[in-house]
Amino acid sequence: MKRTLYCTFEESPSQIRRDTHSIGLRLEPCVKRGRPRWRAARRSLDGLEMHLATMVKEIATFQPHVVAVDPITSLMVAGTDSETKGMVTRLIDYLKEGQVTSVFTSLTQGGHALQQSEMAMSSLMDCWLLLQDFEGNGERNRVFYVLKARGMAHSNQIREFLISDRGIDVVDAYIGPSGVLTGSARVAQAALEKAAALASQQEAARRKRELERRREAIERQISGLRSDYESETMEMRRIEAQIGTRALALTTEQAALRRLRQADAQTATDTRGNFQPKNGK
């Protein structure tokens, strides 16, 4: 953990350590090493100038990497809005000059409406995260979003955060036709979407099985047609072979018949015309 100076005006260091311990964040090892260093003072104990002088002295002595002021709105009761803004402006200028990262918390009043003093104070900050209680469906859930961030791109989405003994989890708030859903409504919507996705997967699997069955049936038909074609081809070859054999037999019979007819013709000429062979026999 980097050197951190934590200036608190409403809670004691022991109370802060107890609260962080309840969410799984143990600060005792860091406290033993002197990080963070605490500065706890009641807002009504001193005036604005004394608070500023004390914090500047602590910063110069400790040389922290991070300074946290919790909450900055506590100083507003120690002076007017202009005096408080002037004091915070000088503190921020001092921290920026020393390149010290600073974190300020502000307690809003009046529900979701931002007070004019808070709007004026926000102009001094480079980044502003707004935390709110979102009420709906009989529940109050915590959400936050980036209200502004100078010199950098940032999301404009509302995020829900959950605090438990495992720490802080940031989850996406469901934004649909009915608006923003958080808490149990978000969980229920997520369950519906999961069920719909599962049903879609099951339907896709069913259609895939049906397509596979159709493919197998078509392949069986193609195989049967191919077998019939091969059988008919073999039968045609047998018929062609038989035709060839019969044609050869017919040709042989015709040749034998022609020879027989020629012999009969020679015999008939010798009987009627006294035909004599050439050798005189």
C-alpha positions in Angstrom: 0.0 0.0 0.0 1.3 3.5 -0.9 1.7 6.2 1.7 -1.7 7.5 2.3 -2.9 10.3 4.5 -6.5 9.9 5.6 -8.2 13.0 7.0 -11.5 12.2 8.6 -13.8 14.7 10.2 -16.7 12.5 11.3 -15.4 9.0 12.2 -12.5 7.8 14.3 -9.7 5.6 12.8 -10.8 2.6 14.9 -14.3 2.9 13.6 -13.0 3.1 10.0 -10.8 0.1 10.5 -13.8 -1.8 12.0 -16.0 -0.9 9.1 -13.4 -1.9 6.5 -12.8 -5.2 8.3 -16.6 -6.0 7.9 -16.2 -6.0 4.1 -13.0 -8.2 4.1 -10.5 -5.3 4.0 -7.9 -5.7 6.8 -6.0 -2.5 7.4 -4.1 -3.7 10.5 -0.9 -4.8 8.6 -0.8 -1.5 6.8 -1.4 0.5 10.0 1.6 -1.3 11.6 3.8 -0.1 8.8 2.4 3.4 9.2 0.4 3.3 6.0 -2.1 4.9 6.1 -1.6 7.7 8.5 -4.7 9.1 10.1 -5.6 12.6 10.9 -8.9 12.7 12.8 -10.4 16.0 13.9 -13.8 17.3 14.6 -15.0 19.9 12.1 -16.0 22.3 14.8 -12.7 22.0 16.6 -10.8 24.6 14.5 -11.5 27.1 11.8 -11.0 26.6 8.1 -7.5 28.2 8.1 -6.4 26.0 11.0 -7.6 22.8 9.3 -5.8 23.8 6.2 -2.6 24.6 8.0 -2.7 21.3 9.9 -3.3 19.2 6.7 -0.6 21.1 4.8 1.9 20.4 7.7 1.0 16.7 7.7 1.4 16.4 4.0 4.8 18.2 4.0 6.0 15.9 6.9 4.6 12.5 5.7 5.0 13.1 1.9 2.1 10.9 1.0 1.2 9.5 -2.5 -2.5 9.8 -1.8 -4.5 12.1 0.4 -8.1 11.3 1.3 -10.5 13.9 2.9 -13.7 12.4 4.3 -16.0 14.2 3.9 -15.2 17.6 2.5 -18.8 18.8 3.2 -18.0 18.7 6.9 -15.9 21.8 6.5 -18.8 23.8 5.0 -20.3 24.3 8.5 -17.0 25.9 9.6 -17.4 28.8 7.2 -19.5 30.2 4.3 -19.6 28.5 0.9 -17.1 30.9 -0.6 -14.7 30.5 2.4 -14.9 26.7 2.2 -14.4 26.8 -1.6 -11.4 29.1 -1.2 -9.9 26.8 1.5 -10.4 23.6 -0.6 -9.1 25.4 -3.7 -5.8 26.2 -2.0 -5.6 22.6 -0.6 -6.1 21.2 -4.1 -3.6 23.5 -5.7 -1.1 22.5 -3.1 -1.7 18.8 -3.7 -1.5 19.2 -7.5 1.7 21.1 -7.3 3.2 18.2 -5.3 1.6 15.7 -7.7 -0.3 14.0 -4.9 -3.4 12.1 -5.8 -6.3 13.4 -3.8 -9.7 11.8 -3.0 -12.6 13.8 -1.5 -15.9 12.5 -0.4 -19.0 14.6 -0.3 -22.3 13.9 1.5 -25.2 15.0 -0.7 -28.5 16.2 0.9 -32.0 16.4 -0.3 -32.2 13.1 -2.1 -31.0 13.0 -5.6 -30.9 16.8 -6.1 -27.4 18.3 -5.9 -27.1 21.3 -3.7 -25.6 24.5 -5.2 -22.7 24.4 -2.8 -21.9 20.9 -4.0 -22.1 22.0 -7.6 -19.6 24.8 -6.9 -17.3 22.4 -5.1 -17.4 19.9 -8.0 -15.9 22.4 -10.4 -12.6 22.0 -8.4 -12.5 18.2 -9.1 -11.1 16.5 -12.1 -13.2 13.4 -11.7 -16.6 13.1 -10.0 -18.2 9.8 -9.2 -21.8 10.0 -8.0 -23.2 7.4 -5.6 -27.0 7.1 -5.1 -29.6 4.9 -3.6 -31.9 3.6 -6.3 -35.4 2.8 -5.1 -37.7 0.4 -7.0 -39.7 -2.8 -6.5 -39.8 -2.2 -2.7 -36.0 -2.1 -2.5 -33.2 0.4 -2.1 -30.0 -0.5 -4.0 -26.7 1.3 -4.4 -25.7 2.6 -7.8 -23.0 4.9 -9.1 -21.8 6.5 -12.3 -19.2 8.8 -13.6 -20.6 12.3 -13.6 -17.5 13.8 -15.2 -13.9 13.0 -15.9 -11.7 15.7 -17.3 -9.3 14.8 -20.2 -10.4 11.2 -20.5 -13.1 9.1 -22.1 -15.5 7.5 -19.6 -18.7 5.4 -19.6 -22.1 7.0 -19.1 -23.7 3.7 -17.8 -25.1 3.3 -14.4 -23.5 0.6 -12.4 -24.8 -1.2 -9.3 -22.3 -2.0 -6.5 -22.8 -4.6 -3.8 -21.1 -4.4 -0.4 -20.6 -7.8 1.4 -18.1 -9.5 3.6 -16.2 -10.4 0.4 -15.7 -6.7 -0.5 -17.3 -4.5 -3.1 -18.5 -6.0 -6.3 -19.5 -3.8 -9.3 -22.2 -5.3 -11.5 -23.9 -4.0 -14.6 -27.4 -2.7 -14.0 -30.0 -4.0 -16.4 -31.3 -1.3 -18.7 -34.3 -2.3 -20.8 -37.6 -1.1 -22.0 -38.9 -0.8 -18.5 -35.9 1.2 -17.3 -33.1 0.4 -14.9 -33.4 -2.7 -12.9 -31.2 -3.4 -9.8 -31.2 -5.8 -6.9 -33.7 -8.7 -7.0 -35.4 -7.2 -10.1 -32.0 -7.4 -12.0 -31.4 -11.0 -10.7 -34.9 -12.0 -11.8 -34.4 -10.4 -15.3 -31.0 -12.1 -15.5 -32.7 -15.4 -14.7 -35.4 -14.8 -17.4 -32.7 -14.0 -20.0 -30.7 -17.1 -18.9 -33.9 -19.3 -19.3 -34.6 -17.7 -22.7 -31.0 -18.4 -23.8 -31.2 -22.0 -22.6 -34.5 -22.4 -24.4 -33.0 -21.0 -27.5 -30.0 -23.4 -27.2 -32.4 -26.4 -26.7 -34.4 -25.3 -29.7 -31.2 -25.1 -31.8 -30.1 -28.5 -30.6 -33.6 -30.0 -31.4 -33.5 -28.5 -34.9 -29.9 -29.8 -35.3 -31.0 -33.3 -34.4 -34.0 -33.1 -36.8 -31.7 -32.0 -39.6 -29.3 -34.8 -38.8 -32.2 -37.3 -39.0 -33.3 -35.9 -42.3 -29.7 -36.1 -43.6 -29.5 -39.7 -42.6 -32.8 -40.5 -44.2 -31.7 -38.8 -47.4 -28.4 -40.7 -47.4 -30.3 -43.9 -46.9 -32.5 -43.0 -49.9 -29.4 -42.2 -52.0 -27.8 -45.4 -50.9 -30.9 -47.4 -51.9 -31.1 -45.6 -55.3 -27.4 -46.3 -55.9 -27.9 -50.0 -55.0 -30.8 -50.2 -57.4 -28.8 -48.5 -60.1 -25.9 -50.9 -59.7 -28.3 -53.9 -59.8 -29.9 -52.6 -63.0 -26.5 -52.0 -64.4 -25.4 -55.5 -63.7 -28.6 -56.9 -65.2 -28.1 -54.8 -68.3 -24.6 -56.2 -68.6 -25.9 -59.8 -68.3 -28.5 -59.1 -71.0 -25.8 -57.6 -73.3 -23.6 -60.6 -72.7 -26.5 -62.9 -73.5 -27.3 -61.0 -76.7 -23.7 -61.2 -77.7 -23.6 -65.0 -77.1 -26.8 -65.5 -79.1 -25.5 -63.3 -81.9 -22.3 -65.3 -82.1 -24.3 -68.6 -82.1 -26.6 -67.3 -84.8 -23.6 -66.3 -86.9 -22.0 -69.7 -86.4 -25.2 -71.5 -87.4 -25.7 -69.3 -90.4 -22.1 -70.0 -91.6 -22.6 -73.7 -91.1 -25.9 -73.5 -93.0 -24.2 -71.7 -95.9 -21.5 -74.4 -96.1 -24.1 -77.1 -96.0 -26.1 -75.4 -98.8 -22.9 -75.1 -101.0 -22.2 -78.8 -100.5 -25.7 -79.7 -101.6 -25.4 -77.5 -104.7 -22.2 -79.3 -105.8 -23.8 -82.7 -105.4 -26.7 -81.7 -107.5 -24.5 -80.5 -110.4 -22.5 -83.8 -110.6 -25.6 -85.9 -110.9 -27.2 -84.0 -113.7 -24.3 -82.7 -115.7 -21.9 -85.5 -115.3 -19.6 -83.3 -113.3 -16.2 -84.7 -112.9 -13.6 -83.7 -110.5 -10.4 -82.1 -112.0 -8.1 -84.9 -110.8 -9.9 -87.4 -112.9 -11.1 -89.5 -110.2 
